Each structure stands twice: as C-alpha cells, then as structure tokens.
Amino acid sequence: MAKPTGFLEFTRELPCKRPPEERLNDYNEFVERYADEKLNQQAARCMDCGIPFCHHGCPLGNIIPEFNDAVYRKSWKEAYDILISTNNFPEFTGRICPAPCETACVLGINQPAITIEEIEKHIIEIAFDNGFVTPKIPNVRTGKKIAVVGSGPAGMAAAAQLNYAGHQVIVFERDDKPGGLLRYGIPDFKLEKWVVDRRIKIMEEEGVIFKCNANVGIDISINDLLREYHAIVLAGGSTIPRDLNIPGRELNGIHFAMDFLKQQNKKVSDKEFNGQNIFATNKNVVVIGGGDTGSDCVGTSNRHKAISVTQFELLPKPPDDRTPFMPWPTYPMIMKTTSSHEEGVQRHWAIATKEFIGDENGNLKSLKIVDLEWHLTEDNKPARFVEVPGSETEIPCELALLAMGFLHPQHNGLLKELEIELDERGNVRASEKGYHTSIPKIFTAGDMRRGQSLVVWAISEGRECARKVDEYLMGYSLLEAKDQNILHKI
C-alpha cells in the first residue's frame, strides 16, 4: 500500500493547464506535468483495496494499485514494468482515455477518485525520460507472416503483441502515415503526433513493418494477402458516420465531423489535404452531437476563431452526479465537461434539428430546431420523445458539423470483396472470446468488430485478438491473457 493514511491526508488534484486564452492560439497539448511532490501525493491516495474494482473498470485490466505503490516509492522502472505488462501504449491512454477505471475506484464511493489516468501518463513519460522504453526484439522468429489491416490502436496493439510472439507482422495503412484515429482523428491539442511517431519508431525497431498508402481491397488484392500470409487481422475501425437526412442536407457548409478534424490534423502536420477545405473562421458553428468527437470539433472551431460555437445533444441533460440507477462501480452517464467546453461553447440538450436553411447561393445560413420532451423508462433511461409544441426556432449557422457517431466499418472494397459475414449492426461478425471471422485465418478486432468505442477498448481487443491468432498458428500462446494480471517476459 502506497501510504496507509494517504487518502485521508490528500485530496484529488489534477495538473495545471495553460489558460484557455493562451492555448486557443495553437494546437499544442496544454496539460502540464505534476511537480514531484504532487505526483507522490496523488499516488499516496491509493488505498490498495482488498478488491480493486479499478481492475474491472479498466478494459485492459491494468494493475493499478501496484503501479501506484511503485510511483509513491519512486521506483520508476518497477512502475513502468507493471504498467506496460497490460498496456502497450500508456502514452495514448494517459492522454485520451475517459478513465473508466476512475469511476470504479473504491475511494470514489465517498471521495474524489484517484487520478489514475494522469499517474499512468507520468509513469510512461518518466520511463521515456530515463531510457526505460527500449525495443523488445524477439529472440526467435516463428517463420509465420501476419497481415494487419489498419494501423489504429487495435491494429497497432495486435501487431505489437504478435511481433513479441516472434511472428513477422506487416501493417497495411491506407493513409500516408500510421496511427489511424490517433493520427488523423484526435486533435493535436489532445494528442500531439510526435507521441504517435515515437511509438511507431519503437515498433519498427522491434521488427514491425508499416506499409502506408496501401488500401487493401482497392489497390491491394485481399486474395494476394490470403495467399501470402498465414493469418490476417482486420482492424480498420468504424468509419461510416451517421448522417442527418433532413431538408437542406445538400447545402454548402454541412460536413461530417471527421472530415473537419482530419483536415485540421493534416494542416498541423504540414501534410497535403486533398478534400474540401472546411473553415470555422468568422462563422457561427453548430456541432450536432454531444460526444467526444463533437467536443473535439468545439475545440478546433474555437482555434479557428469562430464567431460562436454551439453544441446540440438529442438526449436530455445528464445529471451532475450518480443517481440510484447508476450505482458504483458502474460507469455513470453523468454530466461531462471537457477542456474544449471550458474554452467556450453554448451547450443545449434535448434539441432536434428539423431543417438546414440556405441562402440564394446554396450556402447554409441557419438551422430550424425544436425542443424535445423525453419520456423515461422505469430505470430513468430515455425511451421516446415528442416535440414541444411552439418551440420551433431558427438560429444562425454557416457551418454545421455532424458528430453523431459512426454506424459500422466501410463495406465497399475489402469487406465486400471478402464476402465476410457481418452482424446485425453491419460490423464484422466475430466473438469476443475468439475474434475469428467467418473466413478461415481471418480475425478482427477493435471498432470493426465491436462498433464505435474507446481507444482503451481498441487496445484491449488488439491484444486479445493477437493471443487468439498466436494460438491459431502455434497451438498455444505465451502472450498474456487479459484476466491473468501477471507480468510476462518474452
């Protein structure tokens, strides 16, 4: 246990951030590091519970009390070894994970939870500073070749694990650089791309090969991969966005959120962008959708110097705290205010957009919206809504960003050519225990299998899928299963 009285002596404190008026002038990360004393105090708060529910809350099963204890003792190499045993990329999750582990923290029953996510980020950055993070090159190669299609967090995790098992892994990425959502979906102010490049470089030194501008199913035949490789992992993500087909959808100025975010990420990286330029500068921006992608659009629009930024959510406003229908340690659907919201936005709940209204030149000029009244189920969940009579109104809007989530992976090309079995939601069908598709030697993981989800779930799925591929090829696997919670060395 870090410090028996730590949770009584110290309260939760997050690192300082650069003020909004400063950070809105660039696309750099703005969360500072803890001072050594503060980091020690935050780790000291961990109670080393008899049953650490944080393990269950974390999709990766991170061994949290143990690495907190090591941080408190300033045993950085030990803390790093514990953390990396279950998480290939703590530098990603430490920056962009919504921290379901913290909502399951036992201390969170009557006090603010441990700052697990920040401690995780500090462990990996201190490990890099001290040279603990070095390539893990397998001593023996199996002679098996594996193709991983997609270089997002699920594909990267699967590739890293399969490489540790001694297989030759080639990752195919249709974009110009690896990283998937990490590179061209998440804004730089949340995850600077040198962080992704740093990890890609280590993986390449370990033996993983990345082939970019390689769109499997379009300019690379899946039949060639089936002939050449012993196994294939599909990790292309969930990429088809949910649309809003209402009158006026054809007007100029209505865009999917990911087109807006990808364009900006490419500009920050000085990369050529072949799509339509989308600017929020001097416009009234409305973000339709209340999730993390919508929040990223808010932050990016403010950096573009929009006149105003408004965010709509179809569902009613969530409560500020847990209700009897959200008991600890379940993940609570409560009010969330992100750093982008702190920078300036008008937020509205229970709003439906009825019509996009344009000017004589075909450009968007306003939205027709209406208030909604939700009817709840017995367990307080929204079930159906009706429009509030007389609540229709029109608001100015020259740029509407659709951030309503994603439906399923892209079917045209790879999946259509494979004639692979899909589930009722349009995702690639495979069980969570086996990750095996309807086609021999083809596996799938991440959002392509489970649907739109979190980066931490994608990493977890990539790791678990890699273990199943290893078992398929070798008859057994030395890769650690999620529920083992033990260190392994390869």
QUINOR-V939451 format. One record per residue. PHI is phi in radians with two decimals (none if undefined). NEAR is the number of other ideal C-beta (glycine too) atoms within 12 Angstrom. Layout:
BEGIN
PHI&NEAR, PHI&NEAR
END
This chain:
BEGIN
none&22, -0.96&35, -2.61&23, -0.96&15, -1.84&13, -1.02&28, -1.24&32, -1.53&15, -1.58&15, -2.18&26, -1.93&19, -1.21&27, -2.37&22, -1.67&26, -1.09&26, -1.21&16, -2.09&23, -1.10&20, -1.10&14, -0.95&22, -1.10&15, -1.56&15, -1.25&28, -1.22&27, -1.67&17, -2.65&19, -2.03&29, -1.53&23, -1.07&30, -2.26&31, -1.54&27, -1.45&20, -1.55&24, -1.11&25, -1.18&14, -0.94&16, -1.13&14, -1.14&25, -1.07&34, -1.07&29, -1.16&30, -1.15&41, -1.18&44, -1.13&34, -1.24&43, -1.12&42, -1.55&32, 0.88&29, -1.02&27, -1.04&9, -2.13&15, -1.35&31, -1.14&31, -1.04&41, -1.04&29, -1.23&26, -1.16&34, -1.48&40, -1.03&38, -1.54&44, 1.20&32, -0.97&45, -1.57&36, -1.28&48, -1.02&36, -1.19&34, -1.33&47, -1.12&46, -1.09&31, -1.14&32, -1.12&44, -1.03&34, -1.45&20, 1.05&21, -1.62&24, -1.18&31, -1.14&22, -1.10&25, -1.05&37, -1.11&32, -1.06&27, -1.16&34, -1.13&42, -1.29&38, -1.18&31, -2.11&39, -2.36&44, -1.20&43, -2.33&45, -1.14&44, -1.22&41, -1.47&41, -1.14&42, -1.18&38, -1.86&35, -2.19&39, -1.39&38, -1.31&29, 1.03&35, -1.08&35, -1.06&44, -1.24&36, -1.25&34, -1.71&32, -1.08&40, -1.09&31, -1.06&37, -1.18&34, -1.10&18, -2.39&13, -2.49&21, -1.08&21, -1.17&37, -1.11&46, -1.43&37, -1.09&49, -1.08&40, -1.16&38, -1.09&51, -1.04&45, -1.11&38, -1.16&40, -1.04&47, -1.24&39, -1.23&31, -1.15&33, -1.10&32, -1.12&25, -1.04&15, -1.68&17, 1.31&12, -1.33&23, -1.54&30, -2.23&16, -1.04&19, -1.80&26, -1.65&18, -1.04&26, -1.31&12, -2.29&15, -1.79&19, -1.48&27, 1.50&13, -1.58&28, -1.95&28, -2.23&46, -1.77&44, -1.97&52, -1.73&51, 1.97&51, -2.01&49, -1.31&46, -1.06&50, -1.20&52, -1.12&54, -1.11&49, -1.15&50, -1.08&53, -1.12&52, -1.08&44, -1.16&48, -1.16&55, -1.17&41, -1.06&37, -1.32&39, 1.76&29, -1.49&39, -1.51&27, -2.08&46, -2.07&38, -1.81&45, -1.79&41, -2.21&38, -1.36&31, -1.49&34, -1.42&24, -2.51&27, -1.26&39, 2.29&40, 1.00&45, -1.00&45, -1.07&43, -1.56&37, -2.04&39, -2.12&43, -1.67&41, -1.06&48, -1.11&35, -1.23&37, -1.78&38, -2.61&39, -1.19&28, -1.33&34, -1.13&20, -1.16&31, -1.19&38, -1.05&21, -1.04&24, -1.27&39, -1.05&34, -1.06&20, -1.12&30, -1.10&37, -1.14&25, -1.15&18, -1.36&32, 2.09&30, -1.29&40, -1.85&27, -1.88&37, -1.99&28, -1.69&25, 0.93&17, -2.16&30, -1.64&24, -1.16&38, 1.70&31, -2.02&20, -1.89&16, -2.24&27, -1.32&20, -1.13&31, -1.13&16, -1.13&18, -1.17&31, -1.09&25, -1.33&13, -1.54&20, -1.96&31, -1.36&28, -2.73&41, -2.30&49, -1.98&56, -1.62&52, -2.43&53, -1.48&47, 1.40&47, -1.84&39, -2.09&37, -1.59&26, -1.33&32, -1.33&26, -1.69&21, -2.21&31, -1.56&14, -2.17&22, -0.94&16, 1.59&27, -1.06&24, -1.41&15, -1.17&27, -1.26&21, 1.89&34, -2.02&38, -2.45&39, -1.27&34, -0.99&45, -1.20&38, -1.13&29, -1.15&45, -1.25&46, -1.12&37, -1.00&31, -1.17&38, -1.08&36, -1.19&28, -1.12&25, -1.07&28, -1.54&25, 1.00&13, -1.80&20, -1.21&12, -2.03&22, -1.56&12, -1.47&19, -1.28&15, -1.25&19, -2.13&35, -2.11&23, -1.71&36, -0.99&20, 1.02&14, -2.21&31, -1.50&27, -1.81&45, -2.11&47, -1.73&48, -1.75&42, 2.32&38, -1.83&36, -1.52&32, -1.13&35, -1.12&39, -1.09&40, -1.08&37, -1.10&42, -1.16&49, -1.09&46, -1.08&43, -1.21&46, -1.09&45, -1.14&40, -1.27&36, -1.33&31, 1.22&19, -1.17&35, -1.12&21, -2.60&25, -2.28&39, -2.18&40, -2.17&42, -1.84&40, -2.29&36, -1.17&31, -1.35&25, -1.22&25, -1.10&23, -1.29&25, -1.26&17, -1.33&13, -2.32&16, -1.02&22, -1.98&19, -1.01&13, -1.57&19, -2.23&21, -1.20&16, -1.08&26, -1.78&27, -1.18&20, -1.32&27, -1.52&27, -1.58&27, -2.00&19, -1.04&21, -2.15&26, -2.00&18, -1.56&29, -1.09&31, -1.18&38, -1.12&27, -1.08&23, -1.43&31, 2.19&26, -2.93&32, -1.72&24, -1.87&28, -2.36&29, -2.01&25, 0.96&27, -2.18&36, -2.04&30, -1.57&40, -1.66&26, -2.79&27, -1.62&35, -1.96&29, -2.01&24, -1.65&17, -1.20&8, -1.70&11, 1.44&15, -1.76&21, -1.09&33, -2.23&28, -2.87&28, -2.12&41, -1.75&27, -2.19&33, -2.54&27, -1.33&24, -2.06&28, -1.99&20, -1.65&25, -1.80&15, -1.75&17, -1.40&11, -1.10&9, -1.67&14, 1.24&19, -1.74&17, -1.07&23, -1.96&15, -2.70&15, -2.32&20, -2.28&16, -1.31&21, -1.35&17, -1.00&10, 1.35&8, -1.70&19, -1.09&19, -2.63&20, -2.15&20, -2.17&29, -1.20&24, -2.85&39, -1.84&36, -2.48&41, -1.94&50, -1.98&48, -1.55&36, -2.20&40, -1.82&32, 1.66&30, -2.18&34, -1.50&21, -3.07&29, -1.20&41, -1.16&31, -1.57&23, -1.11&16, 1.64&23, -1.00&40, -1.18&34, -1.18&17, -1.13&23, -1.27&32, 0.97&16, -1.37&34, -1.31&20, -1.94&26, -1.54&21, -1.18&9, -1.67&21, 1.61&26, -1.53&36, -1.21&46, -1.35&30, -2.92&32, -1.34&21, -1.20&23, -1.45&16, -1.91&22, 1.07&37, -1.61&30, -1.46&36, -1.30&21, -1.94&25, -0.95&14, 1.12&28, -1.97&41, -2.06&46, -2.56&51, -2.71&51, 1.41&51, -1.10&41, -1.13&51, -1.70&49, -1.66&34, 1.58&30, -0.89&34, -2.69&32, -1.68&33, -1.03&45, -1.15&39, -1.22&34, -1.09&47, -1.11&48, -1.03&40, -1.13&49, -1.05&53, -1.14&49, -1.16&44, -1.09&52, -1.03&48, -1.12&36, -1.20&39, -1.13&45, -1.07&36, -1.11&24, -1.07&29, -1.40&30, -1.93&24, 1.56&10, -2.76&14, -2.57&28, -1.63&24, -1.20&36, -1.23&29, -1.38&25, -1.00&33, -1.55&18, -1.39&19, 0.91&24, -2.29&17, -1.33&18, -2.34&22, -2.15&14, -2.04&25
END
